[in-house]
Amino acid sequence: MKKSTLKACGISCIVLLFILASSMVMATDTGEEPPKVCDPGICIDLVYECTDTPVGAPFQTRGVVTNCGPQKFDEVFVKDLVDATVEPPVYILSPFTLDPGASVEFFSDFVSDECPAVQSAVVEARVYDTGAPCRVKAFADATCDCLTLDDTCRTPGFWGTHAGMEKDEAFNITQMVIDAAPAGIMVCGEVVDNTSLMTAGSALEAMCVHPRGEQLHQLARHLTAAALNCVVSGSGMDCDGTSIEAMFNSCNSVCMAGVDDQAITDCGLEIDCWNNGGTMLDTGMCQLGTCSETGEACEEDLDCGYNLDGGELTCIPFTDTCHDRPLVNDDLGLDFDPPGPAGSSKACNDAIKNDIYFLD
């Protein structure tokens, strides 16, 4: 019994060894060897950063890959990790070689609805020798934020009277701002592209209307001034990045629809308040300052009343509002500080008296 058992075991062991040997050969034949353990000191470094960008614009990223070890990398590549399921991977930087101590700078951009937004990237470097390749990786995130613009504002009265050259030293500031707008200006669904009298798309006709006229015309007046203000502030036609971005777009839609009388009136008051450098309060007041002695909100002196001795209190205006900032935008080549004399007062009065309306 012992001999038979031993013999059977021997045959079984031989069969098992043969199966194991066959399996090892099959694994070797695939050619997929595991990555080699890298030599000490081999390393790759990734620096990834982002430039803050105006709302709505693509985020711009910059990265630097550095071989921080003693050995040359035979293959280096960088790819983004926004969507790891994408095949083939989206390469930010195509494969290249990198000597010890050398660096490569790269740039990319991406679009995101979030702000701040995060873009992730990975760099992989490989060293090939007689065996399997040595692989090292590094990961980095670029956090991007949205620029907040410094609002600059003027009233429709300013833009309407600085839209011509009736005086020798006057500039047609309004037309120059229209021409400098990166994406043009559109108000209430209408393109604004000139400052001529009795002409379609005229900013002069849009802003020079009777103050007691139709409320829809008043809203178009305030929105046109706001759009010009947004251009000088560094924004596009939708006031992206300014403090009135949401309000401007909402009221522009109200103006395009032209059917909700209450919304038209409310929007006119809110946009006009911002054009004057004020803050619209829940009470309906456009706060432009605070009362002397009491510090209460006020729009004008009449809001402040009298002190206990019968003396009149005054409304002390805010300082450093959008209305106080100079009309300067270096990026657009605009510098109207000082703005010079009004150059279209007569033309503005003519526009008020004629029967041409911007929205007709």
FENWOTA-V418480 format. One record per residue. N is the residue number from 0. RES is the residue in three letters. PHI is phi in whole degrees, 0 to 359 (* if undefined). OMEGA is omega in radians with two decimals (NA if undefined). Layout:
[[N/RES/PHI/OMEGA] [N/RES/PHI/OMEGA]]
//
This chain:
[[0/MET/*/-3.12] [1/LYS/293/-3.12] [2/LYS/295/-3.12] [3/SER/297/3.12] [4/THR/297/-3.13] [5/LEU/296/-3.12] [6/LYS/295/3.13] [7/ALA/297/3.12] [8/CYS/296/-3.13] [9/GLY/297/3.14] [10/ILE/296/3.14] [11/SER/298/-3.13] [12/CYS/296/-3.13] [13/ILE/296/3.12] [14/VAL/297/3.14] [15/LEU/297/3.12] [16/LEU/297/-3.14] [17/PHE/295/3.13] [18/ILE/295/3.13] [19/LEU/297/-3.14] [20/ALA/296/3.14] [21/SER/297/3.14] [22/SER/296/3.14] [23/MET/295/3.14] [24/VAL/295/-3.13] [25/MET/298/3.13] [26/ALA/295/-3.13] [27/THR/294/-3.07] [28/ASP/291/-3.14] [29/THR/289/-3.14] [30/GLY/76/-3.12] [31/GLU/264/3.13] [32/GLU/276/3.12] [33/PRO/294/3.12] [34/PRO/303/3.12] [35/LYS/289/3.04] [36/VAL/291/-3.05] [37/CYS/290/3.07] [38/ASP/294/3.13] [39/PRO/302/3.09] [40/GLY/96/3.13] [41/ILE/288/-3.14] [42/CYS/203/3.08] [43/ILE/228/-3.08] [44/ASP/238/3.13] [45/LEU/232/3.01] [46/VAL/249/-3.05] [47/TYR/223/-3.08] [48/GLU/218/-3.03] [49/CYS/227/3.06] [50/THR/263/3.10] [51/ASP/301/-2.96] [52/THR/228/3.05] [53/PRO/302/-3.13] [54/VAL/304/3.10] [55/GLY/93/-3.13] [56/ALA/268/3.10] [57/PRO/297/3.08] [58/PHE/281/-3.13] [59/GLN/255/-3.14] [60/THR/246/3.10] [61/ARG/225/3.13] [62/GLY/222/3.08] [63/VAL/224/3.07] [64/VAL/255/-3.09] [65/THR/230/2.99] [66/ASN/277/-3.05] [67/CYS/264/-3.14] [68/GLY/241/-3.04] [69/PRO/268/-3.01] [70/GLN/239/3.14] [71/LYS/292/3.04] [72/PHE/268/-3.11] [73/ASP/277/-3.14] [74/GLU/208/3.11] [75/VAL/228/3.05] [76/PHE/213/3.14] [77/VAL/236/3.08] [78/LYS/223/3.14] [79/ASP/275/-3.10] [80/LEU/240/-3.14] [81/VAL/298/3.11] [82/ASP/222/-3.06] [83/ALA/291/-3.11] [84/THR/274/-3.10] [85/VAL/288/3.08] [86/GLU/228/-0.08] [87/PRO/291/-3.09] [88/PRO/297/3.10] [89/VAL/275/-3.11] [90/TYR/275/2.99] [91/ILE/279/-3.14] [92/LEU/222/-3.09] [93/SER/290/-3.10] [94/PRO/305/-3.14] [95/PHE/207/3.08] [96/THR/265/-3.09] [97/LEU/213/-3.13] [98/ASP/284/3.10] [99/PRO/304/3.12] [100/GLY/80/-3.10] [101/ALA/276/3.12] [102/SER/228/3.06] [103/VAL/230/3.12] [104/GLU/262/3.12] [105/PHE/217/-3.12] [106/PHE/227/3.09] [107/SER/205/3.07] [108/ASP/215/3.09] [109/PHE/207/-3.12] [110/VAL/244/3.12] [111/SER/214/3.06] [112/ASP/278/-3.11] [113/GLU/267/3.08] [114/CYS/207/0.04] [115/PRO/290/3.13] [116/ALA/234/-3.11] [117/VAL/238/3.06] [118/GLN/246/-3.12] [119/SER/253/3.13] [120/ALA/218/3.09] [121/VAL/226/3.02] [122/VAL/248/3.08] [123/GLU/236/-3.13] [124/ALA/233/-3.08] [125/ARG/229/3.02] [126/VAL/242/3.13] [127/TYR/261/3.01] [128/ASP/220/-3.11] [129/THR/291/3.13] [130/GLY/253/3.12] [131/ALA/288/-3.12] [132/PRO/290/3.01] [133/CYS/271/-3.08] [134/ARG/236/3.05] [135/VAL/228/-3.11] [136/LYS/228/3.01] [137/ALA/215/-3.12] [138/PHE/241/3.10] [139/ALA/205/3.09] [140/ASP/244/3.01] [141/ALA/248/3.14] [142/THR/263/-3.07] [143/CYS/248/3.11] [144/ASP/238/3.14] [145/CYS/262/3.12] [146/LEU/290/3.01] [147/THR/258/-3.07] [148/LEU/279/3.01] [149/ASP/275/-3.10] [150/ASP/297/2.98] [151/THR/236/-3.05] [152/CYS/216/2.98] [153/ARG/219/-3.06] [154/THR/276/3.03] [155/PRO/302/3.11] [156/GLY/299/3.11] [157/PHE/294/-3.08] [158/TRP/297/-3.13] [159/GLY/290/-3.13] [160/THR/259/3.06] [161/HIS/238/-3.10] [162/ALA/241/3.13] [163/GLY/190/-3.11] [164/MET/228/3.12] [165/GLU/292/3.09] [166/LYS/248/-3.04] [167/ASP/301/-3.05] [168/GLU/263/-3.11] [169/ALA/274/3.05] [170/PHE/241/3.01] [171/ASN/276/-3.06] [172/ILE/299/-3.09] [173/THR/300/3.14] [174/GLN/294/3.14] [175/MET/294/3.09] [176/VAL/289/3.09] [177/ILE/302/-3.12] [178/ASP/294/-3.10] [179/ALA/274/-3.11] [180/ALA/299/-3.06] [181/PRO/303/-3.10] [182/ALA/242/-3.09] [183/GLY/78/3.14] [184/ILE/234/3.08] [185/MET/227/-3.11] [186/VAL/231/3.12] [187/CYS/54/3.13] [188/GLY/82/-3.12] [189/GLU/247/3.10] [190/VAL/285/3.05] [191/VAL/252/-3.05] [192/ASP/221/-3.13] [193/ASN/207/3.13] [194/THR/230/-3.10] [195/SER/268/3.07] [196/LEU/285/3.04] [197/MET/52/-3.11] [198/THR/227/3.09] [199/ALA/297/3.13] [200/GLY/75/-3.08] [201/SER/273/3.06] [202/ALA/293/3.12] [203/LEU/296/3.12] [204/GLU/292/3.14] [205/ALA/291/-3.00] [206/MET/260/-3.14] [207/CYS/261/3.12] [208/VAL/233/-3.11] [209/HIS/293/-3.09] [210/PRO/298/3.12] [211/ARG/255/-3.14] [212/GLY/277/-3.10] [213/GLU/301/-3.06] [214/GLN/295/3.11] [215/LEU/294/3.08] [216/HIS/293/3.10] [217/GLN/295/3.12] [218/LEU/296/3.09] [219/ALA/300/3.10] [220/ARG/300/-3.10] [221/HIS/292/3.14] [222/LEU/293/3.11] [223/THR/296/3.09] [224/ALA/298/3.13] [225/ALA/298/3.14] [226/ALA/297/3.08] [227/LEU/295/3.11] [228/ASN/299/-3.12] [229/CYS/294/3.09] [230/VAL/298/3.12] [231/VAL/296/3.12] [232/SER/288/3.12] [233/GLY/105/-3.09] [234/SER/256/3.08] [235/GLY/267/-3.04] [236/MET/293/-3.12] [237/ASP/261/3.13] [238/CYS/61/3.13] [239/ASP/303/3.07] [240/GLY/87/3.09] [241/THR/269/-3.11] [242/SER/288/-3.12] [243/ILE/250/-3.11] [244/GLU/308/-3.09] [245/ALA/294/-3.11] [246/MET/295/-3.13] [247/PHE/298/-3.11] [248/ASN/294/3.12] [249/SER/295/-3.11] [250/CYS/288/3.06] [251/ASN/296/3.09] [252/SER/293/3.09] [253/VAL/299/3.14] [254/CYS/294/3.13] [255/MET/297/3.13] [256/ALA/289/3.04] [257/GLY/64/-3.06] [258/VAL/240/-3.07] [259/ASP/262/-3.05] [260/ASP/301/-3.12] [261/GLN/293/3.11] [262/ALA/295/3.11] [263/ILE/298/3.13] [264/THR/295/-3.12] [265/ASP/298/-3.14] [266/CYS/296/3.12] [267/GLY/301/3.14] [268/LEU/292/-3.09] [269/GLU/292/-3.14] [270/ILE/294/3.12] [271/ASP/298/3.12] [272/CYS/299/3.13] [273/TRP/294/3.12] [274/ASN/302/3.14] [275/ASN/269/-3.13] [276/GLY/84/-3.10] [277/GLY/259/3.10] [278/THR/235/-3.13] [279/MET/282/-3.14] [280/LEU/266/3.12] [281/ASP/297/3.13] [282/THR/286/-3.08] [283/GLY/95/3.11] [284/MET/279/2.97] [285/CYS/267/-3.07] [286/GLN/286/3.11] [287/LEU/245/-3.14] [288/GLY/181/3.10] [289/THR/229/-3.11] [290/CYS/287/3.06] [291/SER/297/3.13] [292/GLU/74/-3.07] [293/THR/262/-3.12] [294/GLY/75/-3.14] [295/GLU/285/-3.14] [296/ALA/295/3.14] [297/CYS/207/3.04] [298/GLU/251/3.12] [299/GLU/208/-3.09] [300/ASP/301/-3.10] [301/LEU/298/3.14] [302/ASP/286/-2.98] [303/CYS/263/3.09] [304/GLY/74/-3.01] [305/TYR/229/3.03] [306/ASN/272/-3.08] [307/LEU/295/3.13] [308/ASP/269/3.13] [309/GLY/88/3.14] [310/GLY/281/-3.14] [311/GLU/286/3.05] [312/LEU/269/-3.12] [313/THR/241/3.07] [314/CYS/269/-3.13] [315/ILE/274/-3.04] [316/PRO/292/3.04] [317/PHE/296/3.04] [318/THR/245/3.14] [319/ASP/61/3.00] [320/THR/269/3.13] [321/CYS/298/-3.13] [322/HIS/283/-3.13] [323/ASP/268/-3.08] [324/ARG/284/-3.12] [325/PRO/292/3.10] [326/LEU/280/-3.09] [327/VAL/223/3.00] [328/ASN/217/-3.07] [329/ASP/298/-3.11] [330/ASP/296/-3.14] [331/LEU/263/-3.14] [332/GLY/73/-3.13] [333/LEU/255/3.10] [334/ASP/212/3.13] [335/PHE/240/3.12] [336/ASP/233/0.06] [337/PRO/280/-3.08] [338/PRO/282/-3.10] [339/GLY/82/-3.07] [340/PRO/287/3.06] [341/ALA/296/-3.07] [342/GLY/241/-3.13] [343/SER/214/-3.12] [344/SER/297/3.14] [345/LYS/295/-3.14] [346/ALA/297/3.14] [347/CYS/293/3.10] [348/ASN/296/3.10] [349/ASP/296/3.13] [350/ALA/293/3.11] [351/ILE/296/-3.04] [352/LYS/276/-3.08] [353/ASN/280/-3.08] [354/ASP/258/-3.13] [355/ILE/263/3.11] [356/TYR/237/-3.06] [357/PHE/304/-3.05] [358/LEU/268/3.14] [359/ASP/280/NA]]
//
